Amino acid sequence: MNTSARPEIRTFQFSSSAPDIRLDKYLTLVLPQFSRAHLQKLIEQGYILVNGKRAKSNQRLSKVDKITVELPPLVVRPLAESIPLTIIYEDEDLLVIDKPAGLIVHPAPGHPNHTLVNAVLAHCPNLATSNEQMRPGIVHRLDKDTSGLIVIAKNDFAREYLAAQFKSRTVTKGYLVLVKGKLSPEQGVIEAPIGRDPRSRWRMAIVEAGKEASTQYRVRKYLDNYTLVEVTPLTGRTHQIRVHLSAIGYPVVGDPIYGIKSAHPSRQFIHAYRLGFRLPSTEQYQEFTSPLPLDLERTLEYLSRS
């Protein structure tokens, strides 16, 4: 995948015949090459500032406002790369892949190659794009250091069909997570809104103005002062599991951002072990499972002997 060398910075002194206009609406006038949804995403991620401060899409502008826009490098369609894949299931519409830890799902500025998308393009060159050049076939994501099941759409029909299930929250998602501490009560639901951390746009946090987020959990087993937990995110917010568990005082083992660093394992202990949805071809529900990878199994064995 090729990108331009540096982000482009543009500045605008607000001037419009329309009084009291929203920030996102104004940007569609001065940057017509971008969709409103794309500009809203840049605003949310902190790439667009008003008078040097982070803003919201619905912020009303006045003639004293100066808008700074940082446009990330332009990206063209990723290239196919010969990277081994563990394919759990495949039909004419989709692939279910058991992603290893350490593999980024799709290209992004700073990570242009060696992603799951590059690997899948070598297996299936004509992936659905739906105007997402950087993320062909991608319906949902897993963090780089999260292992486990992910579904990839081969065509636009399958992508829309699967995306609708994720949006309506009818997809079954199950994760096995190891946390520090003896989690109590043994089952429950964590409900707290998640949004960008106001101190860093690269982190997420519990914030009052964040998006609704719910995480269901159930204890699988206790291992000394650790707990193996089965987690079902009822919503799909970025870093949701890690943020929610940390917020209630049980940080994820091996997570250097929200949890605690660990030599066992050397990455975050989160594995997407269960994934269920209706197949586009038959509309029948099907569920897939993935066993714990060796590094996580060894971590449990190590704690059992401690």
N, C-alpha and C positions, 0 to 999 in steps of 0.2 A: 504494500500500500504506500502511496506517495502522499506527502503533505508539504505545504509551503513551509519555509524555514522558521518563520516567526509569526506570532499572532499579529493581526492588524488592529491598530488603535484608531478610533474615530471619535471626534468630539463635536457636539452640537450645542449651540446656544438656542434655547427654545424660542421658536417664533412660529406662530400659527394663527390663522384667521379664526380657527375654532376655539372658543373660550373654554377653559377648564377641561382640557382634554386629558385622557388617561395616558400614562407613559407607554403602554404597549401599543395603543392606537397610534400615537405620534410616531413611534419607531417604524410602524408599517408604512408611514408616509415618506419617511426619509431613507428607509432601507427596504424598498419594495421587493428586492430580490429574495427576502426571507419571509417565511410564513409567520403569522402572529403566534402560532403555537411554539415555533422555534425561538422566537424572540422572548416569549414568556419563560421558556426554559433557561435561556441565557440570563434573564433577570433573576430567576430563582437561584441559579448557581453562582451569582455574584459577579458575572462578567459585565454587567451594566450598572453604572453608578450615577446617582443624581447629586450634584454638588459634592462629589467625593465620597458619598455614603451609599450603602446598599439600599435598594428600593424594592417596592412591590409593583406588580403589573398594573394594579388599579390606582396607583398614586397619581393624583392630579397635578399637572404642571402649571407653572406660572412663568412670566417672562424673565424672572431672575434666575431661572434654573439652567444649569450647565450639565449636559448629559455626556458621559464618557462610555464608549462601547468598545470592549475588547472582543474581537472576533477570533475564535480559535482557528488554527490552521485548517485550510480546506483539505478535504480528504476525498480520494477517489476510491473506487471499488477495491476491496482487498484482493490480494493474489492468493491462489491456491498454494498450499505447502504440504509436503509429505510428512504429516505428523500422525503417529499411531492413534487410533480411536477404538474405544470399547463400545460397540454398538449392541444395546440390549434388545432393541426392536426396530424394525424398519418396514414400511409399506410405501405405497405410491405417494403418500401425502407427508410423511414425517419420519424422523429418526428420534429414538430415545437413546441418549448417550450417557454412559457412566464417566463423568468428567473427573480427571485426577486433580488433586490439589496442586497449586502452582501454575495452572493454566488459566489465563485470562479469557473470558468468554468472547469478547469482540474487540476489534481495534479501536483505539482512541488516541488523541494527541499524547505523545510520549510512549505509546505502546502500539506502534503501527503494524507489527508482524508477530508471528509465533503465537497466535490465538486459536481458540476453538473454531472460530469462523474460518480462518485460513485452512485449518485441517479439514473441516467439513466441505469446503469448496473443492478440495482435491478429490473427495469421494462423490460429491454431487455438485457439479459446476453451475447448474441453473437454479440456484436457491431463490426463494421469494425475496424481493427487495421492498416492495411497498414504499418506495421513495426513501428507504433507509439504506443508503449505500454502504455505510460503515457496519451495519448490523443485518446483513441478509439472513433470513430464516429465524432470527431471534425473536422469541415470544416472551421469555422471562430470562432472568439472569441468576447466576451464582457468583459469590465473591471469588476472587482469584484463589484464595487459600481454603475455600470450601470445596470438598469433594462431593460426588454423588450425581443424582439423576437430573437431566435437563432434556427438554424436548425441543427439537428443531423442525420448523416447517419447511417443506420442500417447495410449496407453491403458495400463491396469494390467497387462494380459497382456504387452505389449511391454516394459514397464519391468522386470517380473520376469524375462523371458526374457533381456534384455540384461544386467541386473544379475548374473544367474547366470554369464554369460560373463566379465564383468569379475572376478567373485569367483574363478572357476576359472582365470583368467589365460590365456584362450584368445583374447582380443581382441588384434589386432595394432595397436601404437601406435608411430609413428615421428616423431621430432622432428629438425629441423635447428637446430643450436645453434652459436653462435660464442663461442669462449673465448679468453682472453688466454693467450699462451704457445704453444710448439710441443709439442702433446700427444704424449706417448710413454709406452708403446708405441702403435702405430697402432690397435690394437683390444684390447678387454678387457672385463672385468666388474668394476664397483665394488660391493662388498658391505660395508655398514656400517649398523647399526641407527639409525633416525631417530625422534626424539621431540621433545616440546616443550622448547625451550631453558629450563633452570631459571632463567635470569636474565630471561627475557621470554616471556610466554605467546603473544606475537604472532609469534615466530620459531621455526623448527625448527632442530635441531642433531643431530650425531652423539652419541648418548648410549647408554651401556651398557644401560640398561633400556628403550631404544626398541624399535620394531617392526622386524622383519626387512625389509630393503630391498636390492634388487639393480637395478643399472643397467648395461645393455650399451651399448657405444659402438664406433664405427668412424670413423676419420678420412676425411673426404671430400677436403679439400685444405688445404694450408698457405698462408697469406697473410702473409708477413713473420713477425712475432712473434705471429700469431693462427692459430687452427685452426678450420675449419668441420667440425663433427662431426655424424654421424648417430647419434642416441641412441634406444635402445629401453628404456624402463623396464619391468622384469620384474615389479615390484610397483607399487603406486599410492599411495605416501605423499605427504603434503602437501609441496610444494616439493622433491620428491625430486631432480630433475635438478639444480637450482641448488645444493642442499646437497651432493650427492655430488661434483659437479665442483669446487666450491670446496674440498672436503675434500682432494682429491688435488692441489691447487695450480694448477688451471686454472679461474679464476672466469669466470662468464658475462658477456660484454660487455653493458653497459647495465643490469645488475642492481644497484640501489642498496643492497640488503640483504645479499646474500651475495657479490656479484661486484664489478664495477668500473663506475663511472659513465662515460658516454660521450656525446659529441655525435653520434656516427655508430654506431648509431642513438641516438635520444633515449629509447628504451625497451629492455627486455631483448630480446636477440636469441635468441628461442625461437619456433619455428613448428611447429605440429603438422601435418605435411605428409601423414601417412599414417594411415589408420584402417580396420581390417578386422574384420568379425564376421559371424556367421550371421544372416540375416534371419528375423524371427519368422514371417513369412507362408509362406516356402518352406523354411526351415532350411538354405538354401544360403549358403555363404560368399561375401561380396562385399567388395571392397576399394575405398577411395576415396582420391584424392590431391588435394593443393592446392599450387599453385605458391607460391614465396616472394612475399610482398607487396612493393610497390614500395620501401618504405623500407628493407627488408632487402637487396633487390637492389642498391640504390644504395650501401649500406654496403660490400658486397663489391666493387663497382666502385671505390669510393673507396680501399679498401685495396689493390686490384690496381694502382692508379696510384701508390701511395705509394712 
